[in-house]
């Protein structure tokens, strides 16, 4: 009988531990990572890709930060938000800040700011040249 109580206590403890581990996992980050890896594979193969980013530009976003996508492929780089897609040609961009989740670039005149994931930034910069 004592052995059954011990086994039941261990099982309850294991269930509680699994519950805490499952709750601690950032499931959305796992999904974003998979999508980013697929985009990186497509970029490596030279296929057209829409790279997510945040843009602040007086003409394209009214000077506010706006989430959208930079469409890379044949032809010019396009900035696409929920309403429109327009050619994006900011000229030379300089690195402003960087960490493991985001790299920010700013145009020479300081009017345009672009934020991207570090893994995708080299491909965007290459396409903008």
C-alpha positions in Angstrom: 0.0 0.0 0.0 2.8 2.4 0.9 4.4 1.7 -2.5 1.2 2.7 -4.3 1.0 6.0 -2.5 4.6 6.7 -3.3 4.0 5.9 -7.0 0.9 8.1 -7.1 2.8 11.0 -5.5 5.6 10.6 -8.1 3.1 10.5 -10.9 1.3 13.7 -9.7 4.7 15.4 -9.4 5.7 14.4 -12.9 2.4 15.6 -14.3 2.9 19.0 -12.5 6.4 19.3 -13.9 5.3 18.5 -17.5 2.5 21.1 -17.1 5.0 23.8 -16.0 7.4 22.9 -18.9 4.6 23.1 -21.5 3.4 26.4 -20.1 6.9 27.9 -20.2 7.5 27.1 -23.9 6.9 30.0 -26.2 5.0 28.2 -28.9 4.6 31.3 -31.1 8.4 31.8 -31.2 8.8 28.2 -32.4 6.4 28.9 -35.2 8.2 32.1 -36.1 11.5 30.3 -36.2 10.2 27.6 -38.6 8.8 30.3 -40.9 12.1 32.2 -40.8 14.1 29.1 -41.6 11.9 28.4 -44.6 12.4 32.0 -45.8 16.2 31.7 -45.3 16.2 28.5 -47.4 14.3 30.3 -50.2 16.6 33.3 -50.0 19.6 30.9 -50.3 18.1 29.4 -53.5 17.4 32.9 -54.9 13.6 32.6 -54.8 11.3 35.6 -54.2 10.7 36.1 -50.5 8.6 38.5 -48.4 10.8 39.4 -45.4 8.9 40.9 -42.4 10.2 44.1 -40.9 9.3 47.4 -39.3 9.7 50.6 -41.4 9.5 54.3 -40.4 9.6 56.6 -43.4 7.9 60.0 -44.0 6.6 59.1 -47.4 5.8 55.4 -47.1 4.5 55.2 -43.5 3.7 58.8 -42.6 6.7 58.9 -40.3 5.2 56.2 -38.0 6.6 52.8 -37.4 4.7 50.3 -39.5 4.9 46.5 -39.7 5.1 45.1 -43.2 7.2 43.0 -45.6 10.1 43.7 -47.9 9.5 41.7 -51.1 12.8 40.5 -52.5 13.1 38.8 -55.9 13.2 39.9 -59.5 13.0 43.6 -59.9 13.2 46.3 -57.3 12.7 45.7 -53.6 9.1 46.5 -52.6 7.7 47.6 -49.3 4.3 45.9 -48.7 1.9 46.8 -45.9 -1.7 45.8 -45.5 -2.9 48.4 -48.0 -0.2 48.8 -50.7 3.1 47.7 -52.2 5.6 50.4 -53.3 9.2 50.5 -54.4 11.6 50.8 -51.5 14.9 52.5 -52.3 16.2 54.3 -49.2 19.8 54.7 -50.4 22.7 53.7 -48.2 21.6 52.4 -44.7 23.8 52.5 -41.6 23.6 50.2 -38.7 22.1 51.9 -35.6 21.4 49.1 -33.1 21.6 45.4 -32.9 20.7 42.5 -30.6 19.7 38.9 -31.0 16.2 39.6 -32.1 16.4 42.8 -34.2 18.8 45.0 -36.2 17.9 48.6 -36.9 19.3 50.6 -39.9 18.9 54.3 -40.6 19.3 56.2 -43.9 22.0 58.9 -44.2 19.5 61.7 -43.9 17.9 60.0 -40.8 14.4 60.0 -42.2 14.1 56.3 -42.9 14.5 53.6 -40.3 14.3 49.9 -41.0 14.2 47.1 -38.4 14.8 43.4 -39.4 15.7 40.1 -37.9 19.5 39.6 -37.8 19.3 36.4 -39.9 17.5 38.1 -42.8 19.2 41.5 -42.7 22.2 40.6 -45.0 19.8 39.4 -47.8 17.8 42.6 -47.6 20.8 44.8 -47.6 22.2 42.9 -50.6 19.0 43.3 -52.5 18.9 47.0 -51.8 22.3 47.6 -53.3 
